[in-house]
Amino acid sequence: MATDARTIRGYNEHAEEYARHAAEHPYHRDYIDPAMREALGSVAMLDVLDIGCADGRRADELIRANANRVEGIDIASGLIALATHTYTDPRLRFRVADMENLPFGDESFDVVTSTLVIHYARDWSRSLSEARRVLRPGGRCVFSCAHPIDTGTEVVEGRDGSVSRLIGSTVLPDQVRIPHGNYLATRQVTMRFAGIEAHFYHKSIEAMIGEIVASGFSIESAVGAQPTEAFSEFDTALYEQYMNKPAFLIWSLTKNTGPTTQP
């Protein structure tokens, strides 16, 4: 199981609170959700798998965007219970499942999508290989994760007494460079929201690319997600920050038809 047990417990215990948070908070409503919709493009008449579907809201949006059918999975049974109760379109189906062991046959979907889920795994290889397995030839995998420019930082004390989050190095008056943070090391990061203590992993872009290519995908694009203008109404300073230093990275991949480098 890829996801930390503490994280799963948090989503189960705070499922309803998280569903409200994901529907209403600007980080979702005005940032990652519209960025994912743009990256995904048209899903009309396609079979879609939503990995980490949470309470089913995004899967329902895919059906309303004319997807042929949508299967939603999540590791948290509390979220799947909400999804099953809330969304009853016959073209939608939800089940508890792990992204590293997908309960579907080979070549079952045209598109696999996942929003801020894969970074719960320290090693992406198994999850990516499973996504590739269930995709039809030429199928697309579009997923988002925490951007390493954001997670690869360290909190340091500024010379003016303030606390700053920095990546890279600080240039002092005598031009001595002091590094902050370890960008290359894969390590666990903790974040708290909606009553949940979530444990996920920082991973360098170099490591991400290595695992993506080894799993048998070609990279269409990697986009640092930018918030919509509406996000600025929530927090102008954060809007300006994320326009230049994104919090999320969106990958668009295509399934190769040849063998992978995995054993």
Secondary structure, 3 states (H helix, E strand, C coil): CCCCHHHHHHHHHCHHHHHHHHHHCHHHHHHHHHHHHHHHCCCCCCEEEEECCCCCHHHHHHHHCCCCEEEEEECCHHHHHHHHHHCCCCCEEEEECECCECCCCCCCEEEEEECCCHHHCCCCHHHHHHHHHHEEEEEEEEEEEECHHHHCCEEEECCCCCEEEECEEEECCCCCEEEECCCCCCEEEEEEECCEEEEEEECCHHHHHHHHHHCCEEEEEEEECCCCHHHHHCCHHHHHHHHHCCCEEEEEEEECCCCCCCC
